Structures are given as C-alpha cells and as structure tokens.
C-alpha cells in the first residue's frame, strides 16, 4: 500500500483545520499537561505531583502506581508498600474503563517522538523496512517479567524509553537531558528508517501490558457511518494500529459490528479527525447502531493493511 502523503486534507477542507486536528491537539495538551504536573514542583516549589509515571503522589493524597512495574516488583521478590498497591489498583481500574492503550496515546511522552517520526516518514515517502510481528511486543513483555524474576531487579526500568525520556523532560531543566537525548534519537530513528511504527506498534512491552488491561474497556471508537466511507485510506494512514480498523469498517458482509473492539486500539481519535465523511466517532462498546442513511461507498476496497 502506498503511503498517503497528506491524510486529512479533504477533512480539513470540509471541516476546517481545527476540527480536523481536534483529537490530536487534545492528546498533545494531555501529554504536556501530565509532564507539567511534575514540572510544577521543581519550578515553583509547589509539588502538585511528586514522583514519576512509575509511581507518584498527587497533592500528597492520591497515590498512582504503574501496575506493570508492580508486576515486575512482585516477580523480583520485592513487597510493595500498601500505598503503591492502592495506586496500582486505581490505575488498573481507570484503564480497564477507558482502554489500556489510552495510556500510549494520551499520557506517554514517547508517543510524541514516534508520531513525529511517522509524520516525517510519510512526508519523505519512506516505505518498507523491517517487518515485525505484532506479537513481538508480548514476547518482549514476557521477557521483562522473566528478567525481573531471575535477577531480582526491575531491570527494564534502566532502559525503558518511557522512564528515561520522562525523567529527562521533568528534570532536564535542572540536570540536563543527558542520556534521554540518546534514547529519543534512537526511538526516532528506529521508527523513521528501520520499521514503520516499530516501537509503539510492535516492540514496546509497556503498550503490550496496557493493551491487556483494556480488553473489556467501555470507551471505544465506532464506524457508525461506515457505508459513507469513500475509501480515501486516510484513517489507515494516520492510525498507529491500522489493522484494528478493518473488521469494524469492512466487516459488514461478515457480520462484524461497527465498534472497534481490538485491544490494541489506542483511542487516539485520529481516524475521527481525518475522516471527511465523519465515519468514526467515540462511543461505548455497547453502541452497535449503524447509520442506515449514510451515503453508499463509492468503491469497494480490496486491499488489506499490513
């Protein structure tokens, strides 16, 4: 499949630039807001949030802990404090409700790096590269747990791009970015030249773990007007996990419902942004209504997305 160099151009013309980038802008605001919560303390002395994405305390009251790190801690033989366990339970409950991969698209700072690489890759019309199985991330996740069990350490956090980049962003004003720049560059070049969506889409064990949390999540994207699809392929071009779109968008003849139920959907909303006929919308997993008055498709898509 040839890369769409300018996805969303028609949507921008019909809906306006702001409406065609609404969810992207909201995601960037969310990611910067999360980073800003941790920057307030070092910059002003008022610690709204102490800690990091691994474990934090909000206003010295609300604990939040990364359940993936808690799992590694258990396997490493460490007994987390009650506060850390409560924080992990809160995070698990939240992502089971809104979708685990929401963490990847709305919180994780690495997403900004990989999205930038994908945008540049599309503009440079770079195709091909190393192809990874989408199951690879689950093998990497399993290996991080095995390493924790065999070494008695949470070794993954020493090289985790999320941790390294977040630490560099938050404490960079005081201590400098240091090794974080190396990690940023490595992830950026990996996604730009080595493989399309290589890190977030195929390798990251954190994303793999959170995808399992969101298996039964309530918040979903729906192709409620799928008959209005004009086969422009813009949604596939911008989606970080394009394979999740096909069943809901093209599955009418196979009896598939319009709701995207794939656990690797990140609920990023970019498909909603770039779709000129407004095929996509946010809804719940139980909303299977289809707009029967949508205009018919102009062509029938026979290509599959890798």
ABEGO torsion letter per residue (X at the ends): XBBBABBGAAAAAAAEAAAAAAAAAAAAAAAAAAAAAAAAAAAAGBBABBEBAABBBBGGABBBBBAAAAAAAAAAGBBBBAAAAAAAAAAAAAAAAAEAAAAAAAABAAAAAAAAAAAAAAAAGBBEEBBBBAAAAAAAAAAAAAAAAAAGBBAAAAABAAAAAAAAAAAAAAAEAEAAAAAAAAAAAAAAAABBGAAAAAABAAAAAAAAAAAABABBBBBAAAAABAGAGAAAAABABAAAAAAAAAAAAAGBBABBABAABAGAGAAAAABAAGABBBBBAABABBBAABBBBABBBABBBX
